[in-house]
Amino acid sequence: MASKITLYSDKELIEQIKAYAKTHNTSVSKIVNTFFVNLLQTQDPGNRKSKITDRLQGKLKGKQIDEKQYRKYLEEKYL
């Protein structure tokens, strides 16, 4: 069941996260929910993997990864 919370933050930060959400076709609520889920999963000693790592497991098996290309990809995606 969904419930509402109110968060207070710096106005500039709020505008930046709204812009980020828009460019990534998601919502601020979804970003916050994902953050909370991941935060709680990392706090549980019995649950070291997250849903993200579960989805990625085995995707790169047998492939060569160039660290410089990967860094460039991440910079382009997130900066």
PDB file of N, CA, C and O in Angstrom:
ATOM      1  N   MET A   1       0.841  -1.164   0.000  1.00  0.00           N
ATOM      2  CA  MET A   1       0.000   0.000   0.000  1.00  0.00           C
ATOM      3  C   MET A   1       0.895   1.239   0.000  1.00  0.00           C
ATOM      4  O   MET A   1       1.828   1.335   0.797  1.00  0.00           O
ATOM      5  N   ALA A   2       0.614   2.169  -0.880  1.00  0.00           N
ATOM      6  CA  ALA A   2       1.384   3.408  -0.965  1.00  0.00           C
ATOM      7  C   ALA A   2       0.928   4.373   0.114  1.00  0.00           C
ATOM      8  O   ALA A   2      -0.244   4.423   0.486  1.00  0.00           O
ATOM      9  N   SER A   3       1.891   5.134   0.600  1.00  0.00           N
ATOM     10  CA  SER A   3       1.613   6.137   1.612  1.00  0.00           C
ATOM     11  C   SER A   3       2.447   7.360   1.292  1.00  0.00           C
ATOM     12  O   SER A   3       3.448   7.260   0.583  1.00  0.00           O
ATOM     13  N   LYS A   4       2.055   8.497   1.797  1.00  0.00           N
ATOM     14  CA  LYS A   4       2.706   9.757   1.471  1.00  0.00           C
ATOM     15  C   LYS A   4       3.645  10.186   2.597  1.00  0.00           C
ATOM     16  O   LYS A   4       3.321  10.059   3.777  1.00  0.00           O
ATOM     17  N   ILE A   5       4.823  10.700   2.204  1.00  0.00           N
ATOM     18  CA  ILE A   5       5.730  11.329   3.156  1.00  0.00           C
ATOM     19  C   ILE A   5       6.109  12.701   2.612  1.00  0.00           C
ATOM     20  O   ILE A   5       5.995  12.953   1.413  1.00  0.00           O
ATOM     21  N   THR A   6       6.550  13.563   3.475  1.00  0.00           N
ATOM     22  CA  THR A   6       7.022  14.884   3.079  1.00  0.00           C
ATOM     23  C   THR A   6       8.496  14.978   3.423  1.00  0.00           C
ATOM     24  O   THR A   6       8.898  14.710   4.555  1.00  0.00           O
ATOM     25  N   LEU A   7       9.293  15.358   2.447  1.00  0.00           N
ATOM     26  CA  LEU A   7      10.726  15.519   2.641  1.00  0.00           C
ATOM     27  C   LEU A   7      11.088  16.977   2.432  1.00  0.00           C
ATOM     28  O   LEU A   7      10.540  17.641   1.552  1.00  0.00           O
ATOM     29  N   TYR A   8      11.998  17.466   3.231  1.00  0.00           N
ATOM     30  CA  TYR A   8      12.480  18.829   3.089  1.00  0.00           C
ATOM     31  C   TYR A   8      13.934  18.790   2.671  1.00  0.00           C
ATOM     32  O   TYR A   8      14.729  18.018   3.209  1.00  0.00           O
ATOM     33  N   SER A   9      14.278  19.636   1.698  1.00  0.00           N
ATOM     34  CA  SER A   9      15.654  19.677   1.222  1.00  0.00           C
ATOM     35  C   SER A   9      15.919  21.046   0.618  1.00  0.00           C
ATOM     36  O   SER A   9      15.014  21.868   0.473  1.00  0.00           O
ATOM     37  N   ASP A  10      17.158  21.267   0.274  1.00  0.00           N
ATOM     38  CA  ASP A  10      17.572  22.505  -0.367  1.00  0.00           C
ATOM     39  C   ASP A  10      16.826  22.680  -1.695  1.00  0.00           C
ATOM     40  O   ASP A  10      16.709  21.732  -2.472  1.00  0.00           O
ATOM     41  N   LYS A  11      16.331  23.872  -1.950  1.00  0.00           N
ATOM     42  CA  LYS A  11      15.536  24.141  -3.151  1.00  0.00           C
ATOM     43  C   LYS A  11      16.307  23.801  -4.425  1.00  0.00           C
ATOM     44  O   LYS A  11      15.749  23.219  -5.354  1.00  0.00           O
ATOM     45  N   GLU A  12      17.580  24.161  -4.467  1.00  0.00           N
ATOM     46  CA  GLU A  12      18.390  23.881  -5.653  1.00  0.00           C
ATOM     47  C   GLU A  12      18.541  22.377  -5.876  1.00  0.00           C
ATOM     48  O   GLU A  12      18.481  21.903  -7.010  1.00  0.00           O
ATOM     49  N   LEU A  13      18.735  21.638  -4.800  1.00  0.00           N
ATOM     50  CA  LEU A  13      18.845  20.181  -4.905  1.00  0.00           C
ATOM     51  C   LEU A  13      17.548  19.572  -5.422  1.00  0.00           C
ATOM     52  O   LEU A  13      17.572  18.661  -6.249  1.00  0.00           O
ATOM     53  N   ILE A  14      16.435  20.068  -4.944  1.00  0.00           N
ATOM     54  CA  ILE A  14      15.132  19.570  -5.401  1.00  0.00           C
ATOM     55  C   ILE A  14      14.969  19.800  -6.900  1.00  0.00           C
ATOM     56  O   ILE A  14      14.523  18.910  -7.624  1.00  0.00           O
ATOM     57  N   GLU A  15      15.329  20.988  -7.359  1.00  0.00           N
ATOM     58  CA  GLU A  15      15.223  21.280  -8.793  1.00  0.00           C
ATOM     59  C   GLU A  15      16.140  20.379  -9.614  1.00  0.00           C
ATOM     60  O   GLU A  15      15.771  19.939 -10.702  1.00  0.00           O
ATOM     61  N   GLN A  16      17.332  20.107  -9.091  1.00  0.00           N
ATOM     62  CA  GLN A  16      18.269  19.235  -9.808  1.00  0.00           C
ATOM     63  C   GLN A  16      17.742  17.808  -9.890  1.00  0.00           C
ATOM     64  O   GLN A  16      17.854  17.169 -10.936  1.00  0.00           O
ATOM     65  N   ILE A  17      17.178  17.309  -8.815  1.00  0.00           N
ATOM     66  CA  ILE A  17      16.684  15.928  -8.836  1.00  0.00           C
ATOM     67  C   ILE A  17      15.434  15.816  -9.713  1.00  0.00           C
ATOM     68  O   ILE A  17      15.218  14.787 -10.353  1.00  0.00           O
ATOM     69  N   LYS A  18      14.616  16.863  -9.746  1.00  0.00           N
ATOM     70  CA  LYS A  18      13.459  16.860 -10.652  1.00  0.00           C
ATOM     71  C   LYS A  18      13.924  16.821 -12.105  1.00  0.00           C
ATOM     72  O   LYS A  18      13.357  16.098 -12.924  1.00  0.00           O
ATOM     73  N   ALA A  19      14.956  17.602 -12.423  1.00  0.00           N
ATOM     74  CA  ALA A  19      15.492  17.609 -13.791  1.00  0.00           C
ATOM     75  C   ALA A  19      16.102  16.251 -14.131  1.00  0.00           C
ATOM     76  O   ALA A  19      15.934  15.750 -15.243  1.00  0.00           O
ATOM     77  N   TYR A  20      16.808  15.659 -13.172  1.00  0.00           N
ATOM     78  CA  TYR A  20      17.387  14.335 -13.375  1.00  0.00           C
ATOM     79  C   TYR A  20      16.289  13.312 -13.653  1.00  0.00           C
ATOM     80  O   TYR A  20      16.401  12.505 -14.575  1.00  0.00           O
ATOM     81  N   ALA A  21      15.244  13.353 -12.861  1.00  0.00           N
ATOM     82  CA  ALA A  21      14.139  12.404 -13.036  1.00  0.00           C
ATOM     83  C   ALA A  21      13.508  12.568 -14.414  1.00  0.00           C
ATOM     84  O   ALA A  21      13.195  11.584 -15.084  1.00  0.00           O
ATOM     85  N   LYS A  22      13.329  13.794 -14.821  1.00  0.00           N
ATOM     86  CA  LYS A  22      12.708  14.046 -16.126  1.00  0.00           C
ATOM     87  C   LYS A  22      13.570  13.509 -17.266  1.00  0.00           C
ATOM     88  O   LYS A  22      13.051  12.896 -18.199  1.00  0.00           O
ATOM     89  N   THR A  23      14.879  13.737 -17.196  1.00  0.00           N
ATOM     90  CA  THR A  23      15.749  13.275 -18.279  1.00  0.00           C
ATOM     91  C   THR A  23      15.901  11.761 -18.290  1.00  0.00           C
ATOM     92  O   THR A  23      16.279  11.183 -19.309  1.00  0.00           O
ATOM     93  N   HIS A  24      15.610  11.112 -17.164  1.00  0.00           N
ATOM     94  CA  HIS A  24      15.713   9.658 -17.083  1.00  0.00           C
ATOM     95  C   HIS A  24      14.338   8.975 -17.100  1.00  0.00           C
ATOM     96  O   HIS A  24      14.211   7.795 -16.771  1.00  0.00           O
ATOM     97  N   ASN A  25      13.319   9.738 -17.489  1.00  0.00           N
ATOM     98  CA  ASN A  25      11.956   9.209 -17.619  1.00  0.00           C
ATOM     99  C   ASN A  25      11.498   8.439 -16.387  1.00  0.00           C
ATOM    100  O   ASN A  25      10.997   7.319 -16.486  1.00  0.00           O
ATOM    101  N   THR A  26      11.679   9.055 -15.233  1.00  0.00           N
ATOM    102  CA  THR A  26      11.242   8.459 -13.988  1.00  0.00           C
ATOM    103  C   THR A  26      10.674   9.557 -13.096  1.00  0.00           C
ATOM    104  O   THR A  26      10.546  10.705 -13.522  1.00  0.00           O
ATOM    105  N   SER A  27      10.339   9.211 -11.878  1.00  0.00           N
ATOM    106  CA  SER A  27       9.802  10.204 -10.952  1.00  0.00           C
ATOM    107  C   SER A  27      10.715  10.325  -9.741  1.00  0.00           C
ATOM    108  O   SER A  27      11.495   9.421  -9.441  1.00  0.00           O
ATOM    109  N   VAL A  28      10.607  11.444  -9.058  1.00  0.00           N
ATOM    110  CA  VAL A  28      11.375  11.641  -7.832  1.00  0.00           C
ATOM    111  C   VAL A  28      10.974  10.578  -6.808  1.00  0.00           C
ATOM    112  O   VAL A  28      11.825  10.054  -6.089  1.00  0.00           O
ATOM    113  N   SER A  29       9.696  10.264  -6.742  1.00  0.00           N
ATOM    114  CA  SER A  29       9.232   9.229  -5.809  1.00  0.00           C
ATOM    115  C   SER A  29       9.906   7.894  -6.070  1.00  0.00           C
ATOM    116  O   SER A  29      10.324   7.212  -5.134  1.00  0.00           O
ATOM    117  N   LYS A  30      10.014   7.518  -7.338  1.00  0.00           N
ATOM    118  CA  LYS A  30      10.644   6.239  -7.668  1.00  0.00           C
ATOM    119  C   LYS A  30      12.127   6.253  -7.301  1.00  0.00           C
ATOM    120  O   LYS A  30      12.656   5.254  -6.812  1.00  0.00           O
ATOM    121  N   ILE A  31      12.792   7.368  -7.532  1.00  0.00           N
ATOM    122  CA  ILE A  31      14.208   7.491  -7.171  1.00  0.00           C
ATOM    123  C   ILE A  31      14.381   7.341  -5.663  1.00  0.00           C
ATOM    124  O   ILE A  31      15.262   6.613  -5.206  1.00  0.00           O
ATOM    125  N   VAL A  32      13.542   8.026  -4.893  1.00  0.00           N
ATOM    126  CA  VAL A  32      13.621   7.964  -3.432  1.00  0.00           C
ATOM    127  C   VAL A  32      13.305   6.547  -2.946  1.00  0.00           C
ATOM    128  O   VAL A  32      13.999   6.021  -2.076  1.00  0.00           O
ATOM    129  N   ASN A  33      12.273   5.937  -3.498  1.00  0.00           N
ATOM    130  CA  ASN A  33      11.916   4.565  -3.102  1.00  0.00           C
ATOM    131  C   ASN A  33      13.055   3.590  -3.383  1.00  0.00           C
ATOM    132  O   ASN A  33      13.374   2.745  -2.546  1.00  0.00           O
ATOM    133  N   THR A  34      13.660   3.705  -4.549  1.00  0.00           N
ATOM    134  CA  THR A  34      14.777   2.838  -4.903  1.00  0.00           C
ATOM    135  C   THR A  34      15.935   3.044  -3.941  1.00  0.00           C
ATOM    136  O   THR A  34      16.575   2.083  -3.516  1.00  0.00           O
ATOM    137  N   PHE A  35      16.201   4.299  -3.600  1.00  0.00           N
ATOM    138  CA  PHE A  35      17.263   4.595  -2.644  1.00  0.00           C
ATOM    139  C   PHE A  35      16.988   3.926  -1.301  1.00  0.00           C
ATOM    140  O   PHE A  35      17.873   3.288  -0.731  1.00  0.00           O
ATOM    141  N   PHE A  36      15.769   4.069  -0.798  1.00  0.00           N
ATOM    142  CA  PHE A  36      15.422   3.483   0.502  1.00  0.00           C
ATOM    143  C   PHE A  36      15.516   1.954   0.476  1.00  0.00           C
ATOM    144  O   PHE A  36      16.025   1.349   1.419  1.00  0.00           O
ATOM    145  N   VAL A  37      15.036   1.341  -0.581  1.00  0.00           N
ATOM    146  CA  VAL A  37      15.107  -0.121  -0.701  1.00  0.00           C
ATOM    147  C   VAL A  37      16.563  -0.575  -0.690  1.00  0.00           C
ATOM    148  O   VAL A  37      16.924  -1.510   0.024  1.00  0.00           O
ATOM    149  N   ASN A  38      17.394   0.093  -1.485  1.00  0.00           N
ATOM    150  CA  ASN A  38      18.808  -0.274  -1.541  1.00  0.00           C
ATOM    151  C   ASN A  38      19.505  -0.017  -0.211  1.00  0.00           C
ATOM    152  O   ASN A  38      20.361  -0.800   0.200  1.00  0.00           O
ATOM    153  N   LEU A  39      19.154   1.055   0.455  1.00  0.00           N
ATOM    154  CA  LEU A  39      19.731   1.368   1.762  1.00  0.00           C
ATOM    155  C   LEU A  39      19.410   0.273   2.772  1.00  0.00           C
ATOM    156  O   LEU A  39      20.290  -0.189   3.498  1.00  0.00           O
ATOM    157  N   LEU A  40      18.161  -0.132   2.813  1.00  0.00           N
ATOM    158  CA  LEU A  40      17.757  -1.170   3.763  1.00  0.00           C
ATOM    159  C   LEU A  40      18.374  -2.520   3.427  1.00  0.00           C
ATOM    160  O   LEU A  40      18.715  -3.280   4.333  1.00  0.00           O
ATOM    161  N   GLN A  41      18.523  -2.831   2.153  1.00  0.00           N
ATOM    162  CA  GLN A  41      19.128  -4.107   1.761  1.00  0.00           C
ATOM    163  C   GLN A  41      20.588  -4.161   2.169  1.00  0.00           C
ATOM    164  O   GLN A  41      21.078  -5.220   2.562  1.00  0.00           O
ATOM    165  N   THR A  42      21.290  -3.049   2.086  1.00  0.00           N
ATOM    166  CA  THR A  42      22.706  -3.050   2.457  1.00  0.00           C
ATOM    167  C   THR A  42      22.882  -3.121   3.968  1.00  0.00           C
ATOM    168  O   THR A  42      23.956  -3.484   4.448  1.00  0.00           O
ATOM    169  N   GLN A  43      21.844  -2.780   4.722  1.00  0.00           N
ATOM    170  CA  GLN A  43      21.920  -2.849   6.180  1.00  0.00           C
ATOM    171  C   GLN A  43      21.655  -4.251   6.709  1.00  0.00           C
ATOM    172  O   GLN A  43      21.986  -4.550   7.857  1.00  0.00           O
ATOM    173  N   ASP A  44      21.064  -5.112   5.892  1.00  0.00           N
ATOM    174  CA  ASP A  44      20.744  -6.479   6.291  1.00  0.00           C
ATOM    175  C   ASP A  44      21.942  -7.376   5.999  1.00  0.00           C
ATOM    176  O   ASP A  44      22.233  -7.640   4.833  1.00  0.00           O
ATOM    177  N   PRO A  45      22.651  -7.854   7.034  1.00  0.00           N
ATOM    178  CA  PRO A  45      23.840  -8.671   6.811  1.00  0.00           C
ATOM    179  C   PRO A  45      23.564  -9.950   6.017  1.00  0.00           C
ATOM    180  O   PRO A  45      24.469 -10.468   5.362  1.00  0.00           O
ATOM    181  N   GLY A  46      22.357 -10.460   6.061  1.00  0.00           N
ATOM    182  CA  GLY A  46      22.027 -11.674   5.329  1.00  0.00           C
ATOM    183  C   GLY A  46      21.711 -11.426   3.868  1.00  0.00           C
ATOM    184  O   GLY A  46      21.528 -12.378   3.108  1.00  0.00           O
ATOM    185  N   ASN A  47      21.642 -10.170   3.459  1.00  0.00           N
ATOM    186  CA  ASN A  47      21.250  -9.828   2.094  1.00  0.00           C
ATOM    187  C   ASN A  47      22.291  -8.895   1.497  1.00  0.00           C
ATOM    188  O   ASN A  47      22.090  -7.681   1.470  1.00  0.00           O
ATOM    189  N   ARG A  48      23.382  -9.438   1.027  1.00  0.00           N
ATOM    190  CA  ARG A  48      24.484  -8.627   0.509  1.00  0.00           C
ATOM    191  C   ARG A  48      24.262  -8.194  -0.938  1.00  0.00           C
ATOM    192  O   ARG A  48      24.872  -7.220  -1.377  1.00  0.00           O
ATOM    193  N   LYS A  49      23.422  -8.875  -1.678  1.00  0.00           N
ATOM    194  CA  LYS A  49      23.165  -8.504  -3.064  1.00  0.00           C
ATOM    195  C   LYS A  49      21.914  -7.636  -3.124  1.00  0.00           C
ATOM    196  O   LYS A  49      21.031  -7.729  -2.271  1.00  0.00           O
ATOM    197  N   SER A  50      21.858  -6.810  -4.128  1.00  0.00           N
ATOM    198  CA  SER A  50      20.671  -5.984  -4.331  1.00  0.00           C
ATOM    199  C   SER A  50      19.942  -6.445  -5.587  1.00  0.00           C
ATOM    200  O   SER A  50      20.447  -7.279  -6.338  1.00  0.00           O
ATOM    201  N   LYS A  51      18.769  -5.904  -5.804  1.00  0.00           N
ATOM    202  CA  LYS A  51      18.012  -6.246  -7.006  1.00  0.00           C
ATOM    203  C   LYS A  51      18.792  -5.869  -8.256  1.00  0.00           C
ATOM    204  O   LYS A  51      18.691  -6.538  -9.284  1.00  0.00           O
ATOM    205  N   ILE A  52      19.570  -4.797  -8.165  1.00  0.00           N
ATOM    206  CA  ILE A  52      20.358  -4.359  -9.317  1.00  0.00           C
ATOM    207  C   ILE A  52      21.397  -5.424  -9.659  1.00  0.00           C
ATOM    208  O   ILE A  52      21.536  -5.801 -10.822  1.00  0.00           O
ATOM    209  N   THR A  53      22.119  -5.905  -8.668  1.00  0.00           N
ATOM    210  CA  THR A  53      23.130  -6.929  -8.964  1.00  0.00           C
ATOM    211  C   THR A  53      22.492  -8.237  -9.397  1.00  0.00           C
ATOM    212  O   THR A  53      23.071  -8.965 -10.203  1.00  0.00           O
ATOM    213  N   ASP A  54      21.323  -8.547  -8.885  1.00  0.00           N
ATOM    214  CA  ASP A  54      20.615  -9.747  -9.340  1.00  0.00           C
ATOM    215  C   ASP A  54      20.307  -9.665 -10.829  1.00  0.00           C
ATOM    216  O   ASP A  54      20.454 -10.649 -11.554  1.00  0.00           O
ATOM    217  N   ARG A  55      19.878  -8.489 -11.284  1.00  0.00           N
ATOM    218  CA  ARG A  55      19.549  -8.324 -12.703  1.00  0.00           C
ATOM    219  C   ARG A  55      20.789  -8.393 -13.585  1.00  0.00           C
ATOM    220  O   ARG A  55      20.719  -8.850 -14.726  1.00  0.00           O
ATOM    221  N   LEU A  56      21.923  -7.939 -13.058  1.00  0.00           N
ATOM    222  CA  LEU A  56      23.137  -7.884 -13.861  1.00  0.00           C
ATOM    223  C   LEU A  56      23.939  -9.179 -13.837  1.00  0.00           C
ATOM    224  O   LEU A  56      24.810  -9.381 -14.683  1.00  0.00           O
ATOM    225  N   GLN A  57      23.663 -10.037 -12.901  1.00  0.00           N
ATOM    226  CA  GLN A  57      24.453 -11.248 -12.732  1.00  0.00           C
ATOM    227  C   GLN A  57      24.481 -12.067 -14.017  1.00  0.00           C
ATOM    228  O   GLN A  57      23.440 -12.450 -14.552  1.00  0.00           O
ATOM    229  N   GLY A  58      25.695 -12.329 -14.502  1.00  0.00           N
ATOM    230  CA  GLY A  58      25.881 -13.150 -15.691  1.00  0.00           C
ATOM    231  C   GLY A  58      25.825 -12.391 -17.005  1.00  0.00           C
ATOM    232  O   GLY A  58      26.098 -12.980 -18.051  1.00  0.00           O
ATOM    233  N   LYS A  59      25.489 -11.131 -16.998  1.00  0.00           N
ATOM    234  CA  LYS A  59      25.352 -10.367 -18.240  1.00  0.00           C
ATOM    235  C   LYS A  59      26.673 -10.192 -18.976  1.00  0.00           C
ATOM    236  O   LYS A  59      26.691 -10.128 -20.205  1.00  0.00           O
ATOM    237  N   LEU A  60      27.776 -10.113 -18.241  1.00  0.00           N
ATOM    238  CA  LEU A  60      29.071  -9.860 -18.872  1.00  0.00           C
ATOM    239  C   LEU A  60      29.930 -11.114 -18.983  1.00  0.00           C
ATOM    240  O   LEU A  60      31.109 -11.029 -19.327  1.00  0.00           O
ATOM    241  N   LYS A  61      29.359 -12.255 -18.700  1.00  0.00           N
ATOM    242  CA  LYS A  61      30.116 -13.510 -18.735  1.00  0.00           C
ATOM    243  C   LYS A  61      30.704 -13.728 -20.126  1.00  0.00           C
ATOM    244  O   LYS A  61      29.991 -13.711 -21.129  1.00  0.00           O
ATOM    245  N   GLY A  62      32.025 -13.934 -20.164  1.00  0.00           N
ATOM    246  CA  GLY A  62      32.710 -14.197 -21.423  1.00  0.00           C
ATOM    247  C   GLY A  62      33.009 -12.966 -22.261  1.00  0.00           C
ATOM    248  O   GLY A  62      33.488 -13.096 -23.387  1.00  0.00           O
ATOM    249  N   LYS A  63      32.741 -11.778 -21.745  1.00  0.00           N
ATOM    250  CA  LYS A  63      32.995 -10.547 -22.503  1.00  0.00           C
ATOM    251  C   LYS A  63      34.181  -9.810 -21.909  1.00  0.00           C
ATOM    252  O   LYS A  63      34.404  -9.833 -20.699  1.00  0.00           O
ATOM    253  N   GLN A  64      34.940  -9.152 -22.783  1.00  0.00           N
ATOM    254  CA  GLN A  64      36.062  -8.350 -22.322  1.00  0.00           C
ATOM    255  C   GLN A  64      35.569  -6.937 -22.029  1.00  0.00           C
ATOM    256  O   GLN A  64      34.812  -6.353 -22.805  1.00  0.00           O
ATOM    257  N   ILE A  65      36.007  -6.407 -20.907  1.00  0.00           N
ATOM    258  CA  ILE A  65      35.603  -5.075 -20.495  1.00  0.00           C
ATOM    259  C   ILE A  65      36.817  -4.161 -20.507  1.00  0.00           C
ATOM    260  O   ILE A  65      37.822  -4.452 -19.859  1.00  0.00           O
ATOM    261  N   ASP A  66      36.728  -3.062 -21.238  1.00  0.00           N
ATOM    262  CA  ASP A  66      37.777  -2.055 -21.255  1.00  0.00           C
ATOM    263  C   ASP A  66      37.406  -0.998 -20.216  1.00  0.00           C
ATOM    264  O   ASP A  66      36.397  -0.308 -20.357  1.00  0.00           O
ATOM    265  N   GLU A  67      38.223  -0.876 -19.180  1.00  0.00           N
ATOM    266  CA  GLU A  67      37.901   0.033 -18.070  1.00  0.00           C
ATOM    267  C   GLU A  67      37.758   1.477 -18.550  1.00  0.00           C
ATOM    268  O   GLU A  67      36.878   2.194 -18.074  1.00  0.00           O
ATOM    269  N   LYS A  68      38.602   1.917 -19.479  1.00  0.00           N
ATOM    270  CA  LYS A  68      38.524   3.301 -19.977  1.00  0.00           C
ATOM    271  C   LYS A  68      37.203   3.548 -20.701  1.00  0.00           C
ATOM    272  O   LYS A  68      36.582   4.596 -20.523  1.00  0.00           O
ATOM    273  N   GLN A  69      36.777   2.594 -21.511  1.00  0.00           N
ATOM    274  CA  GLN A  69      35.507   2.744 -22.221  1.00  0.00           C
ATOM    275  C   GLN A  69      34.343   2.759 -21.242  1.00  0.00           C
ATOM    276  O   GLN A  69      33.391   3.521 -21.411  1.00  0.00           O
ATOM    277  N   TYR A  70      34.421   1.917 -20.222  1.00  0.00           N
ATOM    278  CA  TYR A  70      33.350   1.868 -19.226  1.00  0.00           C
ATOM    279  C   TYR A  70      33.272   3.177 -18.447  1.00  0.00           C
ATOM    280  O   TYR A  70      32.182   3.692 -18.202  1.00  0.00           O
ATOM    281  N   ARG A  71      34.418   3.710 -18.062  1.00  0.00           N
ATOM    282  CA  ARG A  71      34.438   5.000 -17.357  1.00  0.00           C
ATOM    283  C   ARG A  71      33.837   6.100 -18.228  1.00  0.00           C
ATOM    284  O   ARG A  71      33.067   6.930 -17.744  1.00  0.00           O
ATOM    285  N   LYS A  72      34.192   6.103 -19.518  1.00  0.00           N
ATOM    286  CA  LYS A  72      33.652   7.104 -20.444  1.00  0.00           C
ATOM    287  C   LYS A  72      32.140   6.962 -20.550  1.00  0.00           C
ATOM    288  O   LYS A  72      31.416   7.958 -20.549  1.00  0.00           O
ATOM    289  N   TYR A  73      31.668   5.728 -20.641  1.00  0.00           N
ATOM    290  CA  TYR A  73      30.230   5.480 -20.709  1.00  0.00           C
ATOM    291  C   TYR A  73      29.526   6.042 -19.466  1.00  0.00           C
ATOM    292  O   TYR A  73      28.505   6.720 -19.579  1.00  0.00           O
ATOM    293  N   LEU A  74      30.077   5.756 -18.284  1.00  0.00           N
ATOM    294  CA  LEU A  74      29.457   6.247 -17.049  1.00  0.00           C
ATOM    295  C   LEU A  74      29.478   7.770 -16.955  1.00  0.00           C
ATOM    296  O   LEU A  74      28.503   8.377 -16.509  1.00  0.00           O
ATOM    297  N   GLU A  75      30.579   8.389 -17.370  1.00  0.00           N
ATOM    298  CA  GLU A  75      30.665   9.855 -17.355  1.00  0.00           C
ATOM    299  C   GLU A  75      29.608  10.466 -18.272  1.00  0.00           C
ATOM    300  O   GLU A  75      28.939  11.431 -17.902  1.00  0.00           O
ATOM    301  N   GLU A  76      29.463   9.901 -19.467  1.00  0.00           N
ATOM    302  CA  GLU A  76      28.467  10.415 -20.403  1.00  0.00           C
ATOM    303  C   GLU A  76      27.052  10.216 -19.878  1.00  0.00           C
ATOM    304  O   GLU A  76      26.183  11.063 -20.087  1.00  0.00           O
ATOM    305  N   LYS A  77      26.826   9.113 -19.206  1.00  0.00           N
ATOM    306  CA  LYS A  77      25.493   8.807 -18.716  1.00  0.00           C
ATOM    307  C   LYS A  77      25.110   9.659 -17.507  1.00  0.00           C
ATOM    308  O   LYS A  77      23.971  10.118 -17.407  1.00  0.00           O
ATOM    309  N   TYR A  78      26.051   9.872 -16.592  1.00  0.00           N
ATOM    310  CA  TYR A  78      25.693  10.496 -15.324  1.00  0.00           C
ATOM    311  C   TYR A  78      26.191  11.931 -15.141  1.00  0.00           C
ATOM    312  O   TYR A  78      25.774  12.604 -14.198  1.00  0.00           O
ATOM    313  N   LEU A  79      27.056  12.405 -16.002  1.00  0.00           N
ATOM    314  CA  LEU A  79      27.560  13.778 -15.832  1.00  0.00           C
ATOM    315  C   LEU A  79      27.041  14.723 -16.871  1.00  0.00           C
ATOM    316  O   LEU A  79      27.379  15.906 -16.854  1.00  0.00           O
TER     317      LEU A  79
END
